[in-house]
């Protein structure tokens, strides 16, 4: 299990400023599923993008769907899907549809080491006080900006709500 000691969670107000409620469309994506540590994400993302580079354009979204909380799942047993939005004419077998609907999108701006704390703030501070409930769809993250040199990222953490 992965656990960060002495983290400082955001207040509800701080977290709420970074969240917008959106209705998202379905996304048709090319994906690959991985099992292992989330620490391998950057390497796996590079390999994934290289493998599917012919399908990547300026309009392509990089989407990640994680299934496990590393604070309760063994760190090497976490499941996640790396995805890119697929062109309509793409006939690959590894395509599925991420179901859209109502989402709380937390607009994260920071470095990799701040992601765990942001997620803990969303689920332990914001969600219980927000008036929303998580529904049975899986959430996903949309990468908006990545600086591989500094590991600065801008990501929308999309939490399915009702």
N, C-alpha and C positions, 0 to 999 in steps of 0.2 A: 504494500500500500504506500501511497505517496501522501505525505502530510507536511504542511509548512507550519513550523512553530511560530507563535507570536505574530500572527498576521493581524493587520488592522483593517477591519471591514469598513466600507463606506457607510455613511448614514443613509436613511431612506431618501432624504432630500438630495444628497449628492448623487445617489444612484438614479433617482427619478429624472434628474436633469439630462442624463445620458440615454434615456429610454424614450422611444416613440412607439406608438401602437399602429401597426400597419396590417393591411390585408395584402398578402403576397400571392402571386400567381403560382401555379404549379411550375416546377422546373424539370425539364427533361435533361438528364445528365448521363455522361459517361462516368463510370465509377470503378474503383477497385477497393476491396475490403482488406484491411490489415488487422493483425492481432499482435499486440506487443505494447511497448512503452510509448506513451505520447512524446517522450523525449526523442523518438526517432522520426517525428513528423517532418522536420525540415529536410532530412535526407530523403525520406519517402516522397515528399512533395517534389523535390528536384527530379527524382527518377520518374515519377508519374508524369510531370509536365514534359519531360524529354520524350517519353514513350508516345504521348498523344499530341506532340507539338503541331502536327498537321491540322488539328482541329481547333487550335487556339488562335483567336483573333483579338482585336482590341475590345470587342464586345463580350468576350467569354468571361463568365464568372467562375472564380475558383471557390468551391464550396466544400466544406468539411462537415461530416456528420459523425459525432462521437456518441457512443452508446453507454459508456461506463464512467462513473465517478472514481478517479484514481485514489480518493481518500477511503473508499470502501472496497474497491476491486484491486486485486494484486497488480502491481505496476506493470508486470509483463503479460498480463492477461486482458488488457483493455482492447476493445473492438472499435474500429473507426473506418469510415469510408472517405476516400479522397475522390472528389468529383469535379468535373468541369461541365458547363452547360454544353449540350450537344447540338450541332447543326441539324436542321430538319431532315436532311438527306443522309444522315449518318446511319449506317446499317450494322454497326457493331452489336455483338450479343450482350455485352456488359453495359446495358442502358436500362435505367429505371426512371420513374417519375417521383420527385420529391413533392409531396402533397402540400399545396399552399394553404391559405386561410389566414386567420387572425394570429398575429405574432407580436410579442414585445421584442423590439430590436434594441439591444444595448449597444451603443456606439463606442466601442473600445478604441482607445488610442494609447499605445504604450509598448512596452517590450514583453518578450515571452515570459519573463519571470513575474510579470504582474497579472497574467491571465487567470491563474488559479484564484487569486484574491478577488478579482472581478466577478468570477463565477460564484464564489461563496457569497459575495455581497448581493448578487441577484437573487439567489435561492434562499438565503438565510435572513436577509433584511428586506429587500424590495418586494419580493413575491408575497410573503405573508401579510404585508400591509397594503398591498396594491389594490385589493378588491377583485383581483383576477385569480383564476386557478389554472394550473397547467393541465392540458388535456392529453389524450392518448397518442398524439402524433409525436414523432421525434423532432427535436430541434436540430438546427444546423448553424454553421458559421459561414458568413460570406466575407472573403478576404477582399478588402478594398485597396490596400496598399501594403507592400512589404519591402523593407530595406534589408537585404540579406547581409549587408556589412555590419549594421548596427543592431539588427533584429527588432527595429521599430516596426510596428504594425498598426494598421487601421482595419478593424474587423467589426462586422455586425453580428453579434451573438443573437440569433433568432430563436426565441423561446415560444413554443406553441401555447396559446392561452384561450380561455373561454370566459 
